[in-house]
Every structure is written in C-alpha cells, then in structure tokens.
Amino acid sequence: MAFPAINHWVDWLLFGYNIVAANGTAMPKRGALNFLPPLTCVDNSTNSSTDIGVNLSQLNAQELSPLDLRFTEVANGTLPGFMPANLVTLDEEFTNTSLSRFTILSEGTPVTPTISGGAITFVNTAGQNTGLQQIAPLGQPQNNVSMHVLSVTSSAGNAYENIGRGWAKDSNNYVMAVWRRRQGTNGTASIQVKISGTSNFVGSITLSAAWTPPFDIGLGIVGNSVVFYQRPNGGVWTEITSYDITSAFNLKTSSLAGWNAVFWLATDNAQTCTAVFQAAKVGLGGGFGIRDICPVTTLAGAPALTGSVLSLTATLTDPTGAAYCAAMSYDLLAKTLTQTGVIMVSRGGAVQNDNAAHLVQDGTGGFYAFITSWGTPSPASSVNIYAKHETVLPLLTGVNVIGSMSQLSLPNIPSSGGTYDPFAFFANGVWTLAFTYGPNSANSSYPGLATSPDLTTWTAAGQDTTAFPFEGSRVSFLGGSTTLMFSTMQSSGYTLIRAYDTSMNWLGSITNFNFPENGSNPYPAHFTLIPYGEFVYWVTFDNSLVNSVSGTEGQFRVFRARRYGVNG
C-alpha cells in the first residue's frame, strides 16, 4: 500500500487535517515534534508550513507521480511592474554638467537648459519649446522611459505648460506622455503623437486632482500599446491613460532607426516657467500581469536550475492586456521573482511581441526556441508555433529579437484553427512536442502530441478532441514515467488537469489541490512542475485581472508538494 506524501500521512495520523478551536479559529501550530529515528517534524519560524526531516532511504521512499501530489500554496510573487530596476539601460542622474551628450529638438525657439546638483533646469521666458534627446535607441517595440519632475513654477498667465517624456526621431516625429499642467482645472494627462509633422493629443484624461511635484512620469511600449504611467513621490507606478498607436505609426512594422528617448518642456506667451527634472531613465521589461509560465529545460526535459534558481519564460502584460515574452528567474527558496530579459521575434516584416514560449538548452550554450505567434493581432485562430535553433543570442538576458524562425508544420490542424503552448523534449533521436490545438472557436482548445526527428517533418502521436477547453501543455518526468498535462478552469473557478502518457492515453484527472479559501481568484494554471530536493514546486499564475481588463491574467503563485511517498 502506498501512502500519500509524508507530511499528509503524518498530519492524518497525529492531528487530522483541520485543527480548529471551538470558535472556529485556527489552533496554534504544533511546533517541533521528535519521533524515533529517522523522523522529525518541525514547523518553520512563521508557522506557515511544516518540514519533515527524514531519512528517505530508511522509509523506502518513492518519487510520486503528478497524480499523487498534494499541493499547498507557499508563495505569491511580486511582478516586475513598470521598468524593473535591474533592466534599466540608461540612468541619467545629471552629474555631468555638459549638454553635449544630448541632441536639442524644438518646434519653435529652444531654451538652453542648465545642469547643477544632479538636476537639469529649463527656464522658458518667451513661449519656448525644447526637447533633449538622449543617446538611448528605442530599438524594438518594447521599451520604457521615465523622468522625475522635481519642481515646476510659473507665471499665472501661461495658457499651456506641457511636460513630456517619451521617444523621438526628430522635432516632427515623436510619441510622449505629456502632463498638460494648464489644461483644465486640475490639468490633463495625454499621449502626444506627432508623425511627419502632424500632432495629436490622444487618450486624454482630465485629472480629478492637480499633480504636485515631486513625482515621476513614464511611458511604456509593448507592441503598439503605449501607456502613460505616473508615480507619486515614494509611491507606486500607476497607469494613467493608454493608446493603441497602430493607425498613426505602427511600431512593429516601421523603421525605428534614429528613435531615441527624449524629455520636453513646451510653454506659450512671454511668461516665465521654470521646470526642474531629475533621473531621466530608460529601461526594458516590466509587467502587471503574468501567464504562460514555462521552465527553461534541458534537451531531456529537466528544468534548468542553478542551485535553487529556476530559469523560465513567461508572458507579461501591460495594464491594457498587451503582452510579450519575458525571460525570468525564480528562486524557489528565497521566493523571489526576477525579470532578466525580453524576447521578441522578427517575423513577416515586423518585430512581433510573440509569447507562450519554451526554451530548450542545447547543451553548448544555445537554445532551441519555441514560441507562439500571438503577436499577430488577428485572426486569433491563425496562431501557430514557430521554432529555431538559436546559437548566437543570449536569450535569457537583455533584449533579444529572434530572426528566421520557421513555422512548424504540425499534423491534424483543424480548419480555421492553429496551435500554441509548445513544450518540447529530445530523447533517443526524436523530438516530442506537447501542444494545444485551437482556438478555432471559443473554448474549443484541446491536447495534441507530435514527434519529429528534425523539427521539420512531424508525425501525429495523439490528440484528445473530447477534452476541451484544455491548454497549457506541460510535461513531467516524475515517478519514473513521462506524463503530459493540460489544464482548464472549472465552473467552480478551480483548476482541473488532464494527464496522458506519451501515446496520449488518458491517465486521469488531477484535482488534489489545497487552495487557500480567500476568495481571490484561485485558477492556478499550466501545470509547471519543478522537482527540487524533497519537494515538487508548481510555479503558476491565477486569473486575477489588472483593473478588470480582459487579457491581463494573472498574478504569480507558487505551490509545493512532498516529492516522495513511502510503502507502509
């Protein structure tokens, strides 16, 4: 007879699963208990979990299969937000008093700013209009800029005073987040788009209360989604307004040569306006929602771990739902999530924000990269999996645009349908790819499996058209067998995982989760299992939305289960 994981049969034997006082509150944790060797039971310092110290060999322990795991939540990770500090590529702190590193832009009469004490000061006296362009190329349609507005003082007569931060090619071509201080009672936040000399303020929001410096403003780009962010002094970055710039200037298909970061002050009349700026930063990455979490793996499919640190890819979203592929790491012990890079794809004459990826280490420093063509906006049913053996780009760090990827010719694709969520491994001279068929209609995705000797010619190895809507293709090698897993959300709001063998025989459904009953969108999805030490970690996401905006799923969550069971 095989018991469940060690912590569960000890809990059941000694205490039962749920210990509560008469009034319904939780009883104190059990602290430390000592048994006969080789077993001890010790609560951690926060009493949030219990670790079982045991000599597994003396108990004849066996690695459990995915169907036998019992999970409890151990971490909620913090997402990168706007422009994570570790991905800042230019941090202009104005310690150099020379202006020679900037290109001065203007739509009229420029002013010559001065730099002193770690700040730059613009003094406009005659309706002057000045932008300072930094040497910081936009490069690809995923990039961010920010600036600290230290102070603004002016005469009451000015009709407009516009402070901008964004990207510019020249005085006739720019995209900026603009604080229009004199527009309306409390000011207005707008995105100013000027292309080939034609300027428009779009996405304008009338402020309900006036902004008072010091604070930060920023502009973020994901694909063609442009978002204006603001951060009160000492506060957090918040979306103020956004705009889809596709019709005015398609950032994915247009040349971005010469586009660099810029900050700007424009005023009218002959009144004086003095503005002081600090910390004009440029950076990559960031995200407010996360999904499609997938471990980087070896050729054999084992998760890529350096000590307790897991390398992974994930789909990150801005507050509008615009998404892209991020390279990330997660420390299983320290419980810290870090973005390390950005991955985009040069495809069909555009730089696409494709996502839902899987990276496989080739053993020599390169990667087999698999990604889904979600960067193409429509139709959604045409999404497909692309692949390339990338031997040059360091895909886990910095910004990388992969070129010359090939669409996989997978078998049995339904009419008006596609494929997505790849997970691949290589064994005995054969590639095996677990993936998802769909979405040729709403909620119709289902599991698929194919094999190939060369990533070019693919043979169907199975599919389950009766299992829908299931997606999030993942593979586990626990318990001495290879298990394919696909997930869905039930009407109750909880996850169901379907498990298959490598011939697509159904092994059963996995529902044995212990989610916290806190009413906070459980839906952990994509059964990404990471064996480490005595535990198996499930690194996943829930279905939380950012400001209730569709497509911004979700928030980062980690669950843990005992890896071994024993024969009693």
C-alpha positions as CSV (number, residue, x, y, z in Angstrom):
1,M,0.0,0.0,0.0
2,A,1.4,3.4,-1.0
3,F,0.7,6.3,1.3
4,P,0.4,9.9,0.1
5,A,3.2,12.4,0.7
6,I,4.9,12.1,4.1
7,N,3.5,15.3,5.5
8,H,0.0,14.2,4.8
9,W,0.1,10.8,6.5
10,V,1.9,12.3,9.5
11,D,-0.8,15.0,9.7
12,W,-3.6,12.5,9.4
13,L,-2.1,10.0,11.9
14,L,-1.3,12.6,14.6
15,F,-3.6,15.5,14.2
16,G,-6.1,15.3,11.4
17,Y,-6.1,17.8,8.5
18,N,-8.1,20.6,10.0
19,I,-7.4,21.7,13.6
20,V,-9.7,24.5,14.8
21,A,-10.8,25.8,18.2
22,A,-14.4,25.8,19.3
23,N,-14.9,29.3,17.9
24,G,-13.7,28.3,14.5
25,T,-10.2,29.9,14.7
26,A,-7.1,28.0,13.9
27,M,-5.3,26.3,16.8
28,P,-1.6,27.1,17.5
29,K,0.8,25.3,15.3
30,R,2.4,22.1,16.6
31,G,6.0,23.4,16.9
32,A,8.6,20.7,16.9
33,L,8.0,17.0,17.5
34,N,10.6,14.3,17.8
35,F,9.9,10.7,16.8
36,L,12.0,7.7,16.7
37,P,14.8,7.9,14.1
38,P,14.7,8.7,11.2
39,L,11.6,11.0,11.5
40,T,11.3,14.6,12.9
41,C,8.5,17.1,12.4
42,V,9.4,20.9,12.7
43,D,7.3,24.0,12.0
44,N,9.1,26.9,10.3
45,S,9.5,30.2,12.0
46,T,6.3,31.7,10.6
47,N,4.3,28.6,11.4
48,S,3.1,28.6,7.8
49,S,4.4,25.1,6.9
50,T,5.8,22.0,8.4
51,D,9.0,20.4,7.3
52,I,9.5,16.7,7.8
53,G,13.1,15.7,8.4
54,V,13.5,12.1,7.4
55,N,16.0,9.6,6.0
56,L,14.1,8.7,2.9
57,S,16.1,5.6,2.2
58,Q,15.1,4.1,5.6
59,L,11.5,4.6,4.8
60,N,11.8,3.1,1.3
61,A,10.6,6.4,-0.3
62,Q,9.5,6.6,-3.9
63,E,9.1,9.6,-6.1
64,L,5.4,10.3,-6.6
65,S,3.7,10.7,-10.0
66,P,1.9,14.0,-10.8
67,L,-1.4,12.4,-10.0
68,D,-0.3,11.6,-6.4
69,L,1.0,15.0,-5.5
70,R,-0.8,17.1,-2.8
71,F,-0.2,20.9,-3.1
72,T,-0.4,23.8,-0.7
73,E,0.5,27.4,-1.5
74,V,3.9,28.7,-0.4
75,A,4.3,32.0,-2.2
76,N,2.7,34.8,-4.1
77,G,5.3,36.5,-6.2
78,T,5.6,40.3,-6.9
79,L,5.5,41.1,-10.6
80,P,8.1,43.5,-12.2
81,G,5.6,46.4,-12.6
82,F,6.9,49.3,-14.7
83,M,10.5,49.2,-15.8
84,P,12.2,46.9,-13.2
85,A,15.4,48.4,-11.7
86,N,17.6,45.6,-12.8
87,L,16.7,46.2,-16.5
88,V,17.4,50.0,-16.6
89,T,19.7,50.5,-19.5
90,L,20.4,54.3,-19.0
91,D,20.2,56.1,-15.7
92,E,20.8,59.8,-16.4
93,E,21.4,61.4,-12.9
94,F,22.7,64.7,-14.4
95,T,26.1,64.6,-12.6
96,N,27.8,65.7,-15.9
97,T,27.0,69.4,-16.4
98,S,27.8,69.3,-20.2
99,L,24.9,69.2,-22.6
100,S,27.0,67.6,-25.4
101,R,25.5,64.2,-24.8
102,F,22.0,65.4,-25.8
103,T,20.6,66.5,-29.1
104,I,18.4,69.6,-28.8
105,L,15.0,69.4,-30.5
106,S,12.4,72.2,-30.8
107,E,9.2,73.1,-32.6
108,G,10.0,76.8,-32.2
109,T,12.5,78.6,-30.1
110,P,14.6,76.3,-27.9
111,V,16.0,77.2,-24.5
112,T,19.4,76.1,-23.3
113,P,18.9,74.2,-20.0
114,T,21.5,74.2,-17.2
115,I,22.7,71.3,-15.1
116,S,23.6,71.6,-11.5
117,G,23.4,69.5,-8.3
118,G,22.1,66.4,-10.1
119,A,19.2,68.2,-11.8
120,I,18.5,69.9,-15.1
121,T,16.6,73.2,-15.2
122,F,14.6,74.7,-18.1
123,V,13.7,78.4,-17.8
124,N,11.2,79.3,-20.5
125,T,10.6,83.0,-20.9
126,A,9.1,83.6,-24.4
127,G,7.0,80.7,-25.3
128,Q,9.9,78.4,-25.8
129,N,9.8,74.8,-26.8
130,T,12.6,72.4,-26.1
131,G,13.3,68.7,-26.1
132,L,16.5,66.9,-25.2
133,Q,17.1,63.7,-27.0
134,Q,19.2,61.1,-25.2
135,I,21.5,58.5,-26.8
136,A,19.2,55.6,-26.0
137,P,17.7,53.9,-29.0
138,L,14.1,52.6,-28.9
139,G,15.3,49.6,-31.0
140,Q,12.2,47.4,-30.7
141,P,8.6,47.8,-29.7
142,Q,9.2,47.0,-26.0
143,N,10.9,49.8,-24.1
144,N,10.2,52.3,-21.3
145,V,11.3,55.7,-20.2
146,S,10.7,57.7,-17.0
147,M,11.6,61.1,-15.5
148,H,11.4,62.6,-12.1
149,V,9.7,66.0,-12.1
150,L,11.3,67.8,-9.2
151,S,9.5,71.2,-9.4
152,V,7.5,73.5,-11.7
153,T,7.0,77.2,-11.1
154,S,5.4,79.7,-13.5
155,S,3.5,82.9,-14.0
156,A,-0.3,82.6,-13.9
157,G,-0.7,83.9,-17.4
158,N,0.6,80.9,-19.3
159,A,-2.1,79.2,-21.4
160,Y,-0.2,75.9,-21.6
161,E,2.8,74.3,-19.9
162,N,3.4,70.8,-21.2
163,I,6.0,68.5,-19.7
164,G,6.7,65.4,-21.8
165,R,8.7,62.2,-21.6
166,G,8.9,59.6,-24.4
167,W,10.6,58.7,-27.7
168,A,11.5,61.0,-30.6
169,K,13.2,60.7,-34.0
170,D,13.2,64.5,-34.5
171,S,11.0,67.5,-33.9
172,N,8.4,66.2,-36.4
173,N,8.2,62.6,-35.1
174,Y,7.7,61.7,-31.5
175,V,5.5,59.9,-29.0
176,M,5.3,61.3,-25.5
177,A,3.4,61.1,-22.2
178,V,2.5,64.7,-21.6
179,W,1.4,66.4,-18.4
180,R,-0.6,69.4,-19.6
181,R,-0.5,71.4,-16.4
182,R,-2.7,74.3,-17.6
183,Q,-5.2,72.2,-19.5
184,G,-8.4,72.2,-17.4
185,T,-8.9,72.9,-13.8
186,N,-6.5,70.3,-12.4
187,G,-4.5,69.6,-15.6
188,T,-4.7,66.9,-18.2
189,A,-2.7,63.8,-18.9
190,S,-2.3,62.9,-22.6
191,I,-0.3,60.9,-25.0
192,Q,1.0,63.2,-27.8
193,V,1.7,61.5,-31.1
194,K,3.4,63.6,-33.8
195,I,4.3,61.8,-37.0
196,S,5.5,63.6,-40.2
197,G,4.7,66.9,-38.6
198,T,1.1,66.1,-37.7
199,S,0.4,66.2,-34.0
200,N,-2.5,64.9,-31.9
201,F,-3.2,64.6,-28.2
202,V,-4.8,61.2,-27.7
203,G,-6.1,59.2,-24.7
204,S,-6.5,62.5,-22.8
205,I,-7.6,62.2,-19.2
206,T,-8.8,65.2,-17.2
207,L,-7.2,64.9,-13.8
208,S,-9.5,64.9,-10.8
209,A,-6.9,66.5,-8.6
210,A,-3.8,68.5,-9.5
211,W,-0.5,66.8,-9.5
212,T,2.0,68.5,-7.3
213,P,5.7,67.8,-7.8
214,P,7.8,65.9,-6.9
215,F,6.6,62.9,-8.8
216,D,7.6,60.6,-11.7
217,I,6.1,60.2,-15.2
218,G,6.8,57.4,-17.6
219,L,5.9,56.0,-21.0
220,G,5.8,52.3,-21.7
221,I,5.6,50.5,-25.0
222,V,4.5,46.9,-25.7
223,G,3.9,46.2,-29.3
224,N,1.7,49.1,-30.4
225,S,0.3,49.7,-26.9
226,V,1.5,53.0,-25.4
227,V,0.8,53.6,-21.7
228,F,1.3,56.8,-19.7
229,Y,2.4,56.0,-16.1
230,Q,2.7,58.2,-13.1
231,R,4.3,57.6,-9.7
232,P,3.7,59.9,-6.7
233,N,6.9,60.6,-4.8
234,G,7.7,57.4,-2.8
235,G,4.6,55.7,-4.3
236,V,4.0,53.0,-6.9
237,W,3.7,53.3,-10.7
238,T,0.1,53.5,-11.9
239,E,-1.4,53.6,-15.4
240,I,-2.9,57.0,-16.2
241,T,-4.0,56.5,-19.8
242,S,-3.2,54.5,-22.9
243,Y,-3.4,54.5,-26.7
244,D,-3.1,51.9,-29.5
245,I,-0.7,53.7,-31.9
246,T,-1.1,51.3,-34.8
247,S,-3.1,53.6,-37.1
248,A,-0.7,56.6,-36.5
249,F,2.6,54.8,-36.5
250,N,2.9,51.0,-36.4
251,L,5.9,50.5,-34.1
252,K,6.1,46.8,-35.1
253,T,6.4,47.3,-38.9
254,S,8.1,50.8,-39.1
255,S,11.7,51.5,-39.0
256,L,12.8,52.7,-35.6
257,A,16.2,53.9,-36.7
258,G,17.0,57.2,-35.1
259,W,14.3,57.0,-32.5
260,N,15.7,57.8,-29.1
261,A,14.5,58.7,-25.6
262,V,13.5,62.4,-25.1
263,F,12.2,64.7,-22.4
264,W,10.5,68.0,-23.2
265,L,9.1,71.3,-21.9
266,A,6.8,73.5,-24.0
267,T,5.2,76.8,-22.9
268,D,3.4,79.7,-24.6
269,N,3.3,83.5,-24.1
270,A,6.0,85.6,-22.6
271,Q,5.5,84.3,-19.1
272,T,8.3,82.6,-17.2
273,C,8.1,78.8,-16.5
274,T,10.9,77.0,-14.7
275,A,10.9,73.2,-14.6
276,V,13.5,71.1,-12.9
277,F,13.9,67.4,-13.8
278,Q,16.0,64.5,-12.4
279,A,16.6,60.8,-13.2
280,A,15.8,60.5,-16.9
281,K,15.8,56.7,-17.1
282,V,15.5,54.2,-19.9
283,G,14.8,50.6,-19.5
284,L,13.4,47.3,-20.7
285,G,10.7,44.9,-19.5
286,G,8.1,45.1,-16.8
287,G,4.6,43.7,-16.5
288,F,1.5,43.9,-14.4
289,G,0.0,40.5,-15.3
290,I,1.7,37.1,-16.0
291,R,0.7,33.9,-17.7
292,D,2.1,31.0,-19.8
293,I,4.9,30.3,-17.2
294,C,7.2,27.7,-18.7
295,P,10.6,26.4,-17.3
296,V,13.7,26.5,-19.5
297,T,14.7,22.9,-19.8
298,T,17.5,20.6,-20.9
299,L,17.2,18.5,-24.0
300,A,15.8,15.7,-21.9
301,G,13.1,18.0,-20.4
302,A,14.6,18.6,-17.0
303,P,14.0,22.1,-15.6
304,A,17.1,24.4,-15.8
305,L,18.1,25.0,-12.2
306,T,21.2,26.8,-10.9
307,G,21.1,25.8,-7.2
308,S,17.6,26.8,-6.2
309,V,17.1,29.4,-9.0
310,L,14.9,28.3,-11.9
311,S,15.1,29.9,-15.4
312,L,11.8,30.4,-17.1
313,T,9.9,32.2,-19.8
314,A,6.5,33.9,-19.2
315,T,4.0,36.1,-20.9
316,L,3.9,39.5,-19.3
317,T,1.2,42.1,-19.9
318,D,0.9,45.8,-19.6
319,P,-2.4,47.2,-17.9
320,T,-4.1,47.2,-21.3
321,G,-3.5,43.5,-21.9
322,A,-0.7,44.0,-24.5
323,A,1.6,41.0,-24.0
324,Y,5.2,39.9,-24.8
325,C,7.6,37.2,-23.9
326,A,9.9,37.7,-20.9
327,A,12.9,35.8,-19.7
328,M,12.7,35.4,-15.9
329,S,14.1,33.6,-12.9
330,Y,12.6,32.4,-9.7
331,D,14.5,31.4,-6.5
332,L,12.5,28.5,-5.0
333,L,13.9,29.1,-1.6
334,A,14.2,32.9,-1.4
335,K,10.8,33.1,-3.2
336,T,12.0,36.0,-5.4
337,L,10.8,36.5,-9.0
338,T,13.1,38.5,-11.3
339,Q,12.8,39.5,-14.9
340,T,16.1,39.1,-16.7
341,G,15.2,39.9,-20.3
342,V,12.8,40.5,-23.2
343,I,12.3,38.1,-26.2
344,M,10.7,39.3,-29.5
345,V,10.5,37.8,-32.9
346,S,11.3,39.3,-36.3
347,R,8.6,37.7,-38.5
348,G,6.8,38.7,-41.7
349,G,8.3,42.1,-42.0
350,A,7.5,43.0,-38.4
351,V,9.1,42.8,-34.9
352,Q,6.4,40.8,-33.1
353,N,5.6,40.6,-29.4
354,D,5.0,36.8,-29.7
355,N,4.6,34.9,-26.5
356,A,3.7,31.5,-24.9
357,A,7.3,30.2,-25.4
358,H,9.5,27.3,-24.4
359,L,13.3,27.4,-24.4
360,V,15.3,24.2,-24.5
361,Q,19.1,24.3,-23.8
362,D,21.1,22.6,-26.5
363,G,24.0,21.8,-24.1
364,T,26.5,24.1,-25.8
365,G,25.2,27.5,-24.7
366,G,22.5,27.8,-27.4
367,F,18.7,27.2,-27.3
368,Y,16.0,25.5,-29.2
369,A,13.4,28.3,-29.1
370,F,9.7,27.5,-29.5
371,I,7.1,30.4,-29.4
372,T,3.5,31.1,-30.4
373,S,2.7,33.8,-32.9
374,W,0.3,35.7,-30.6
375,G,2.0,38.9,-31.6
376,T,-0.1,38.9,-34.8
377,P,-3.3,40.6,-33.8
378,S,-5.8,38.8,-35.8
379,P,-7.4,36.4,-36.5
380,A,-6.6,34.7,-33.2
381,S,-7.5,31.3,-34.8
382,S,-4.4,31.6,-37.0
383,V,-1.8,31.4,-34.2
384,N,0.9,28.8,-34.8
385,I,4.1,27.6,-33.2
386,Y,7.5,28.8,-34.6
387,A,10.9,27.3,-33.8
388,K,14.6,27.9,-34.3
389,H,17.9,26.6,-33.0
390,E,19.4,29.9,-31.8
391,T,23.1,29.6,-31.2
392,V,24.1,33.3,-31.0
393,L,21.6,35.3,-29.0
394,P,21.8,35.1,-25.1
395,L,18.0,34.6,-24.8
396,L,17.9,34.8,-21.0
397,T,19.4,38.2,-20.6
398,G,18.8,41.7,-22.1
399,V,16.7,42.3,-25.1
400,N,16.8,39.8,-28.0
401,V,14.9,39.7,-31.3
402,I,15.0,36.2,-32.9
403,G,15.0,36.2,-36.6
404,S,14.4,33.4,-39.2
405,M,12.1,31.3,-37.2
406,S,10.2,28.6,-39.0
407,Q,6.5,27.7,-38.6
408,L,6.2,24.1,-37.5
409,S,4.1,22.0,-39.9
410,L,2.2,20.1,-37.3
411,P,-0.3,17.4,-38.2
412,N,-4.1,17.5,-38.0
413,I,-4.6,21.2,-37.6
414,P,-8.3,21.9,-37.9
415,S,-9.7,24.3,-40.5
416,S,-9.6,27.9,-39.2
417,G,-7.6,26.6,-36.3
418,G,-4.0,26.9,-35.0
419,T,-1.5,25.6,-32.4
420,Y,0.0,27.1,-29.3
421,D,1.6,26.5,-25.9
422,P,4.6,24.3,-27.0
423,F,6.6,22.1,-24.7
424,A,9.4,20.0,-26.3
425,F,12.0,17.5,-25.3
426,F,14.5,15.3,-27.2
427,A,15.2,11.6,-26.4
428,N,16.5,8.7,-28.4
429,G,17.0,10.8,-31.5
430,V,13.4,12.0,-31.5
431,W,11.7,15.3,-30.6
432,T,8.4,15.1,-28.8
433,L,6.2,18.2,-28.8
434,A,3.2,18.6,-26.5
435,F,1.0,21.4,-27.6
436,T,-2.5,22.8,-27.8
437,Y,-4.9,22.7,-30.8
438,G,-7.1,25.7,-31.3
439,P,-8.7,28.1,-30.9
440,N,-10.9,27.6,-34.0
441,S,-13.9,28.7,-31.9
442,A,-14.3,29.9,-28.3
443,N,-13.4,27.3,-25.6
444,S,-12.5,24.6,-28.1
445,S,-8.8,24.1,-27.5
446,Y,-7.7,20.5,-26.9
447,P,-4.5,18.5,-26.3
448,G,-2.1,17.4,-29.0
449,L,1.2,15.5,-29.4
450,A,3.6,15.1,-32.3
451,T,7.1,13.7,-32.9
452,S,9.9,14.7,-35.3
453,P,13.5,13.6,-36.0
454,D,14.5,17.1,-37.2
455,L,11.9,19.7,-36.2
456,T,10.8,19.8,-39.8
457,T,8.8,16.6,-40.5
458,W,6.2,16.0,-37.9
459,T,4.1,12.9,-37.2
460,A,0.9,12.9,-35.1
461,A,1.4,11.0,-31.9
462,G,-2.1,11.6,-30.5
463,Q,-4.8,14.1,-29.7
464,D,-7.9,14.3,-27.5
465,T,-10.6,16.2,-29.2
466,T,-13.0,15.3,-26.4
467,A,-11.1,17.3,-23.8
468,F,-11.9,20.9,-24.2
469,P,-11.1,23.6,-23.3
470,F,-7.7,22.4,-22.2
471,E,-4.4,24.2,-22.9
472,G,-1.1,24.9,-21.1
473,S,0.8,21.9,-22.5
474,R,3.4,20.7,-20.0
475,V,5.5,17.5,-19.5
476,S,6.7,15.9,-16.2
477,F,9.2,13.2,-15.7
478,L,8.3,12.4,-12.1
479,G,7.7,8.9,-10.7
480,G,9.8,7.2,-13.3
481,S,7.4,8.0,-16.2
482,T,6.7,10.8,-18.7
483,T,3.4,12.5,-18.1
484,L,1.7,15.0,-20.4
485,M,-0.5,17.5,-18.7
486,F,-3.1,20.0,-19.9
487,S,-5.2,22.4,-17.7
488,T,-8.6,24.0,-17.7
489,M,-10.7,26.1,-15.3
490,Q,-13.9,24.5,-14.0
491,S,-17.2,26.4,-13.5
492,S,-16.4,26.5,-9.8
493,G,-13.3,28.6,-10.6
494,Y,-10.8,25.8,-9.8
495,T,-8.3,24.1,-12.0
496,L,-8.6,20.6,-13.5
497,I,-5.5,18.9,-15.0
498,R,-5.8,16.1,-17.5
499,A,-2.8,13.7,-17.6
500,Y,-1.7,11.5,-20.5
501,D,1.2,9.1,-21.3
502,T,3.4,9.6,-24.4
503,S,0.8,7.7,-26.5
504,M,-1.9,10.1,-25.4
505,N,-3.6,7.5,-23.3
506,W,-5.6,9.3,-20.6
507,L,-4.2,8.6,-17.1
508,G,-6.7,10.5,-15.1
509,S,-7.5,14.0,-13.8
510,I,-5.6,15.8,-11.2
511,T,-7.7,17.8,-8.7
512,N,-5.9,17.2,-5.4
513,F,-5.0,20.8,-4.6
514,N,-5.4,22.6,-1.3
515,F,-6.0,26.2,-2.3
516,P,-6.4,28.9,0.4
517,E,-10.1,29.8,0.8
518,N,-9.6,33.6,0.5
519,G,-11.9,34.3,-2.4
520,S,-9.0,35.6,-4.5
521,N,-9.3,34.1,-8.0
522,P,-7.6,30.7,-7.5
523,Y,-7.3,29.3,-11.0
524,P,-3.7,28.2,-10.9
525,A,-3.0,27.1,-14.5
526,H,-0.3,25.5,-16.7
527,F,0.9,22.6,-14.6
528,T,4.6,23.6,-14.5
529,L,6.2,21.1,-12.0
530,I,9.7,21.7,-10.7
531,P,11.3,18.9,-8.6
532,Y,13.8,20.3,-6.1
533,G,15.1,18.5,-3.0
534,E,12.3,16.8,-1.1
535,F,9.6,18.9,-2.8
536,V,7.9,19.4,-6.1
537,Y,7.1,23.1,-6.8
538,W,4.2,24.2,-9.0
539,V,5.2,27.6,-10.5
540,T,2.0,29.1,-11.9
541,F,-0.5,32.0,-12.2
542,D,-4.1,32.7,-11.3
543,N,-6.8,34.5,-13.2
544,S,-6.6,37.9,-11.5
545,L,-7.1,40.8,-13.8
546,V,-5.4,44.2,-13.8
547,N,-8.2,46.8,-13.2
548,S,-10.7,44.2,-14.5
549,V,-9.2,44.5,-18.0
550,S,-9.6,41.3,-20.1
551,G,-6.3,39.7,-21.2
552,T,-4.2,40.9,-18.2
553,E,-4.1,37.5,-16.4
554,G,-2.8,36.9,-13.8
555,Q,-0.8,37.1,-10.6
556,F,2.2,34.8,-9.8
557,R,1.6,31.9,-7.4
558,V,3.7,29.0,-6.2
559,F,2.5,25.8,-4.6
560,R,4.5,23.0,-3.1
561,A,4.0,19.2,-2.6
562,R,6.0,16.4,-1.0
563,R,8.0,14.7,-3.7
564,Y,8.2,11.3,-2.1
565,G,5.8,8.8,-0.6
566,V,6.6,5.6,1.3
567,N,5.5,2.0,1.3
568,G,3.8,1.2,4.5
